[in-house]
Amino acid sequence: MHEKAHMFQSLKKVSRGTICIDEPMSKHTSYQIGGPADIFIWPEDQEDTAAVINFCNREGIPRFVIGNGTNLLVSDRGYRGVMINVTKAFSKVSCKGNVVTTGTGVTLNHLIEYSTEMGLSGLEGLIGIPGQVGGALMLNAGAFGLEIMDRVIAVRFLNSDGLVEIRKRNEIDAGYRRTNLMKTDILIEAQFMLDEGNPKVMQTYEENILKQRREKQPLSLPSAGSVFKRPPNDYAGRLIEEAGCKGLRIGDAMVSRKHANFIVNCHLATSSDVLRVIEEVQERVYQQFQVTLEPEIHLLGFDTI
Ligand SMILES: Cc1cc2nc3c(=O)[nH]c(=O)nc-3n(C[C@H](O)[C@H](O)[C@H](O)COP(=O)(O)OP(=O)(O)OC[C@H]3O[C@@H](n4cnc5c(N)ncnc54)[C@H](O)[C@@H]3O)c2cc1C
């Protein structure tokens, strides 16, 4: 406690941001699960974010940047270090011609609404993904045949020394739910090249996508979306369903009956409930198909990570 209080006081001296101590991660993840982060901070702007990076470097404190927490499973013990949320720091969207420039703390849904209003088309397929632009870029989020990196021109980020760098799209290696952007970097801004589009046509397409999401996904219960990556030439959901895992429940975590690749929090699930379901599904799928399912969600604060 003393150490945390010390961290809190020292950080207050270098940052203008809002800082909390022992902040429950269950408040910041779509799973609504996760123990406390020692320190949770919302830096004010780019300079302030760099100050937080430098502070953590100097003090040797681990740090993690969180977006909307929609792809995260945080352990019940929480996170020992500084959790950084850039929602406030990088929240502007603008456009010039067909180029949209956005802060990474903006939600994908807001970015798409903005682009649609501006008659700029190309990102609509990502509507309904509940994350922020930063998280989506990091993981190359995708849906309906589109990946976010398909439209990126360049990203701007703070490197591990808190210095600004720019990476053009052709300098980023990206594939299915992965990029080689460094986990130690904090993405701050991205530029997208879009096409001219008709807002009415775009809206209709978006509504259709949202309808499909509502029909196929268990959106009434907390989750982190698809838990496992698609294995080569197959679908995780198909393998999980055929391995008889739909409805598999440990504690309050359950493989959704609506979409087998979702593990939902039925109400009071703990992280260890979810982790045990993940392991059980992996085991059963491996026994039946000799396929190792690789998690798509990020596990944070567990022994091995
Ligand atoms: C109901 C539901 C449906 C979903 N559907 C889809 C889907 O169709 N397609 C899909 O791809 N995903 C889907 N997801 C998963 C998730 O929404 C996406 O992966 C999203 O892009 C994660 O963004 P986030 O802001 O929530 O990131 P977080 O979960 O907060 O973080 C994810 C990773 O990104 C990093 N990160 C976040 N912000 C930054 C930043 N500014 N700089 C550097 N690193 C950062 C974090 O450190 C972490 O490693 C779904 C999730 C849910 C709950």
The ligand as a MOL file (V3000), in Angstrom:
LIG
                    3D

  0  0  0     0  0            999 V3000
M  V30 BEGIN CTAB
M  V30 COUNTS 53 58 0 0 0
M  V30 BEGIN ATOM
M  V30 1 C -19.1320 -8.0020 -28.6530 0
M  V30 2 C -17.7570 -7.8920 -29.2470 0
M  V30 3 C -17.5840 -8.0430 -30.6120 0
M  V30 4 C -16.3080 -7.9490 -31.1840 0
M  V30 5 N -16.1620 -8.1070 -32.5300 0
M  V30 6 C -14.9440 -8.0070 -33.0950 0
M  V30 7 C -14.7770 -8.1610 -34.5060 0
M  V30 8 O -15.7200 -8.3350 -35.2540 0
M  V30 9 N -13.5160 -8.0650 -35.0130 0
M  V30 10 C -12.4250 -7.8340 -34.2180 0
M  V30 11 O -11.3050 -7.7420 -34.7440 0
M  V30 12 N -12.5530 -7.6990 -32.8760 0
M  V30 13 C -13.7800 -7.7810 -32.3010 0
M  V30 14 N -13.9100 -7.6290 -30.9430 0
M  V30 15 C -12.7220 -7.4670 -30.0930 0
M  V30 16 C -12.3140 -6.0040 -29.8130 0
M  V30 17 O -13.4330 -5.1430 -29.8050 0
M  V30 18 C -11.3000 -5.4980 -30.8280 0
M  V30 19 O -10.1450 -6.3130 -30.8240 0
M  V30 20 C -10.9050 -4.0540 -30.5490 0
M  V30 21 O -10.1430 -3.5800 -31.6080 0
M  V30 22 C -10.1140 -3.8730 -29.2600 0
M  V30 23 O -10.0090 -2.5110 -28.9830 0
M  V30 24 P -9.9600 -1.9370 -27.4890 0
M  V30 25 O -9.8620 -0.4760 -27.5590 0
M  V30 26 O -11.0810 -2.4670 -26.6790 0
M  V30 27 O -8.5790 -2.5660 -27.0030 0
M  V30 28 P -8.2160 -3.1750 -25.5720 0
M  V30 29 O -8.9800 -4.4260 -25.3670 0
M  V30 30 O -8.3060 -2.1380 -24.5210 0
M  V30 31 O -6.6820 -3.5400 -25.8240 0
M  V30 32 C -6.3320 -4.5110 -26.7790 0
M  V30 33 C -4.8350 -4.3950 -27.0730 0
M  V30 34 O -4.5800 -3.1710 -27.7470 0
M  V30 35 C -3.6200 -2.4120 -27.0380 0
M  V30 36 N -3.9510 -0.9970 -27.1670 0
M  V30 37 C -5.1360 -0.3940 -26.9290 0
M  V30 38 N -5.0420 0.9340 -27.1860 0
M  V30 39 C -3.7710 1.1700 -27.5720 0
M  V30 40 C -3.0440 2.3240 -27.9550 0
M  V30 41 N -3.5950 3.5590 -28.0110 0
M  V30 42 N -1.7280 2.1760 -28.2740 0
M  V30 43 C -1.1390 0.9850 -28.2300 0
M  V30 44 N -1.7750 -0.1520 -27.8750 0
M  V30 45 C -3.0740 -0.0590 -27.5560 0
M  V30 46 C -3.6880 -2.9150 -25.5960 0
M  V30 47 O -2.4850 -2.6750 -24.9040 0
M  V30 48 C -3.9700 -4.3880 -25.8150 0
M  V30 49 O -2.7790 -5.0840 -26.0960 0
M  V30 50 C -15.1830 -7.7140 -30.3440 0
M  V30 51 C -15.3620 -7.5630 -28.9620 0
M  V30 52 C -16.6350 -7.6400 -28.4080 0
M  V30 53 C -16.8090 -7.4570 -26.9350 0
M  V30 END ATOM
M  V30 BEGIN BOND
M  V30 1 1 1 2
M  V30 2 1 2 3
M  V30 3 2 2 52
M  V30 4 2 3 4
M  V30 5 1 4 5
M  V30 6 1 4 50
M  V30 7 2 5 6
M  V30 8 1 6 7
M  V30 9 1 6 13
M  V30 10 2 7 8
M  V30 11 1 7 9
M  V30 12 1 9 10
M  V30 13 2 10 11
M  V30 14 1 10 12
M  V30 15 2 12 13
M  V30 16 1 13 14
M  V30 17 1 14 15
M  V30 18 1 14 50
M  V30 19 1 15 16
M  V30 20 1 16 17
M  V30 21 1 16 18
M  V30 22 1 18 19
M  V30 23 1 18 20
M  V30 24 1 20 21
M  V30 25 1 20 22
M  V30 26 1 22 23
M  V30 27 1 23 24
M  V30 28 2 24 25
M  V30 29 1 24 26
M  V30 30 1 24 27
M  V30 31 1 27 28
M  V30 32 2 28 29
M  V30 33 1 28 30
M  V30 34 1 28 31
M  V30 35 1 31 32
M  V30 36 1 32 33
M  V30 37 1 33 34
M  V30 38 1 33 48
M  V30 39 1 34 35
M  V30 40 1 35 36
M  V30 41 1 35 46
M  V30 42 1 36 37
M  V30 43 1 36 45
M  V30 44 2 37 38
M  V30 45 1 38 39
M  V30 46 1 39 40
M  V30 47 2 39 45
M  V30 48 1 40 41
M  V30 49 2 40 42
M  V30 50 1 42 43
M  V30 51 2 43 44
M  V30 52 1 44 45
M  V30 53 1 46 47
M  V30 54 1 46 48
M  V30 55 1 48 49
M  V30 56 2 50 51
M  V30 57 1 51 52
M  V30 58 1 52 53
M  V30 END BOND
M  V30 END CTAB
M  END
